[in-house]
Amino acid sequence: MKRMNTSKPSRQMIRCLILMMLISVTSLACGNTSEPKVTPVFSAERSYGYLKKICRLRSRMSGSPGMAEQQKIISEHFRKLKAKVHFQSFDAPHPLTGNPVRMNNMIISWYPETKKRILLACHYDTRPYPDLDRTQPRGLFIGANDGASGVAFLMELGNVMHELKISHGYGIDFVFFDGEELVYRENDPYFLGSKYFANQYKTQTRDFEYVYGILFDMIADKNLMIYMEKNSIKYAPELTRSIWQAAQKTGVRQFIPKVKFEIRDDHLPLNEIAHIPTCDIIDFDYPVWHTTRDIPRYCSGTSMAKVGKVIIYWLQNIP
Ligand SMILES: [Zn+2]
């Protein structure tokens, strides 16, 4: 054990400390008065509880027992909340063996009779291996942020759906994409679930349409910083700006109104195949990305609640 330095603080240090305390007290007070309350409230604690529960299933690779358990948890959760639960199933060849893997996109519908709809999506599979882990690239990948955060976020949002007054009376679908990352080698195909979903949307006869889509990926980093993403600005500029405006209005400074990364994610098939203007809300500055340390310890319910506050405001103020 190491002993801390216990020498007496100097008078200058004390003055400095008092000044710092004063600054933090005033900024807190200002923060409270300028930050509008948003109702209903997205619970940080509950969302973090869901995240831990999903992570206890360990690997949730497409076609795995962990994935089957997860589907049960999600179905039960949303059926209890009186939403309509639908599985969109298809087979995809396993990238190594070519054998068919059963894939399931899960579609949770609120106000299913409504013809103009908003799509809120995440992926719920985890990648086979933590390939960027320096010591255990073939270790167990838990995917707390990269996988479970999107699921936990939509589960908690589900709890407040009946209290929301959605703008324009839009219907809402939560979609959980399978097969985002059934990837062993860099050339293996990504986004199997969202590609299938987008193709179905494009080719099947249907009597509804999606006005906008929002994808949530890696939104639980303890140190949350969400920049605008290049493909989202390219395909859905108005939507993307409206979300960052909602963040500004609700005082959520973790949404930074600058473009930083260009990311290939499930929003690409939605934009390019289905032509649904879709924005990816993703915090790509995550130091333990694709490692064995993507575990709940590096995640926070408070971060998910920040995103929740913005989205709850946005859903009630859609331009
Ligand atoms: Zn990933």
Residues whose N, C-alpha, C, O or C-beta is under 5 A from the ligand:
A	BS01	ZN	D146
